Amino acid sequence: MKQITAHELTTMSEQAAHVASLRTHRTLHQELTNPVQRLAIAMEPGTYIRPHRHPQTWELLTPLRGRFVVL
């Protein structure tokens, strides 16, 4: 099991603030072939993820800090 500390969340947010997309991520799964992909994503205010879908899979978003809007 991988854990994410409050310090890591803060570091990710700081990194996200300095890139054009205003977000950064850390993978929590072992390999890209794993059936479940787990990511911690730092999304700073102003970031936008365009509407999309995954026909063969699903997504679950859970805020660890802050909030977001889903359209």
C-alpha positions in Angstrom: 0.0 0.0 0.0 1.3 3.4 -0.9 0.5 6.4 1.3 0.4 10.1 0.5 1.4 12.5 3.3 0.2 16.0 3.8 3.7 17.2 2.9 3.5 15.3 -0.5 0.1 16.9 -1.2 1.6 20.3 -0.6 4.6 19.6 -2.8 2.4 18.4 -5.6 0.2 21.5 -5.4 3.3 23.7 -5.5 4.6 21.8 -8.6 1.2 22.1 -10.2 1.1 25.8 -9.8 4.2 26.1 -12.0 3.0 24.1 -15.0 0.7 25.2 -17.8 -2.0 22.6 -17.1 -2.0 23.6 -13.4 -2.0 20.0 -12.3 0.4 17.2 -11.6 -0.1 13.6 -10.6 1.5 10.7 -8.7 0.7 7.1 -9.8 -0.2 4.7 -7.0 -0.6 1.6 -9.2 2.3 -0.7 -9.9 2.0 -1.0 -13.7 0.0 0.6 -16.5 -1.5 -2.8 -17.2 -3.1 -3.0 -13.8 -6.9 -3.3 -14.1 -7.3 -0.4 -11.7 -5.4 2.8 -12.2 -4.9 4.8 -9.1 -3.6 8.4 -9.2 -3.3 11.3 -6.8 -3.8 14.4 -8.9 -3.1 17.9 -7.6 -5.3 20.3 -9.5 -4.8 24.0 -8.8 -7.6 26.6 -9.2 -8.1 27.4 -12.9 -7.2 23.9 -14.2 -9.7 22.3 -16.6 -10.1 18.7 -17.7 -12.3 18.6 -20.8 -15.3 16.3 -20.6 -14.4 12.8 -21.7 -15.4 9.2 -21.2 -13.8 5.8 -20.9 -16.1 3.3 -22.6 -14.5 0.3 -21.0 -13.8 1.7 -17.6 -15.0 4.2 -15.0 -13.5 7.0 -12.9 -13.9 7.8 -9.3 -12.8 11.3 -8.1 -12.4 11.9 -4.4 -11.0 15.2 -3.1 -8.2 14.7 -0.5 -8.0 18.5 0.0 -10.0 21.4 -1.4 -12.9 20.9 -3.8 -13.7 20.6 -7.5 -16.8 20.9 -9.8 -17.9 18.1 -12.1 -20.1 19.0 -15.1 
